[in-house]
Amino acid sequence: MYDYISIHSNDYTKKVKSGLLEQYLTSNLDFEKVRHLTFCKELHGDRIWLRGIPADLDGNYAIHTLDSVE
């Protein structure tokens, strides 16, 4: 099962720095950094994964599909 959330600036016009997000997830929520914008944590015997998708200032982002990256 997948859940999606969006993390963005208040007015969508500024970037959220991945370093600040990484620090929050590892320091405050005890996630382990696997690679850039990918984190995991074990919770009640299940592995929880967080994967970020970089977006530009207009909110456009890349989607990984079976054929390619769009």
C-alpha positions in Angstrom: 0.0 0.0 0.0 1.3 3.5 -0.9 0.4 6.8 0.6 1.5 10.1 -1.0 2.1 13.4 0.7 3.4 16.7 -0.6 6.0 18.7 1.2 6.3 22.2 -0.3 6.8 25.9 0.7 3.7 27.8 1.9 3.1 29.5 -1.5 4.7 26.8 -3.7 7.2 29.4 -5.0 10.3 28.4 -2.9 12.2 25.2 -2.8 12.3 23.0 0.3 16.0 22.2 0.9 16.5 18.4 0.9 19.3 18.8 3.5 16.8 20.3 6.0 14.3 17.5 5.3 17.0 14.9 5.7 18.1 16.3 9.0 14.5 16.3 10.3 13.8 12.8 9.2 17.0 11.3 10.6 17.3 13.4 13.8 13.6 13.8 14.8 11.9 10.8 13.3 14.8 8.3 13.5 14.7 7.4 9.8 17.9 6.0 8.2 19.1 7.6 5.0 19.6 5.0 2.3 20.5 7.5 -0.5 19.4 11.0 -1.6 15.7 11.5 -0.9 15.3 7.8 0.2 14.8 6.9 3.8 13.6 3.8 5.8 12.6 2.9 9.3 11.4 -0.3 10.9 8.1 0.2 12.7 6.3 -2.7 14.5 8.2 -5.2 12.4 7.4 -3.6 9.1 9.8 -1.6 7.0 8.6 2.0 6.2 10.1 3.7 3.1 10.1 7.4 2.2 11.1 8.3 -1.3 11.2 11.9 -2.5 10.7 13.1 -6.0 12.5 16.4 -6.8 10.3 19.1 -8.3 11.0 22.4 -9.9 9.6 25.8 -8.8 6.5 25.2 -10.9 5.7 22.0 -9.1 6.7 19.9 -12.1 8.4 16.6 -11.2 9.7 13.4 -12.8 7.6 10.2 -12.7 9.3 6.9 -13.0 7.3 4.6 -15.3 7.9 1.1 -16.7 9.0 2.7 -20.0 11.1 5.6 -18.9 11.3 8.7 -16.8 8.9 11.4 -17.9 
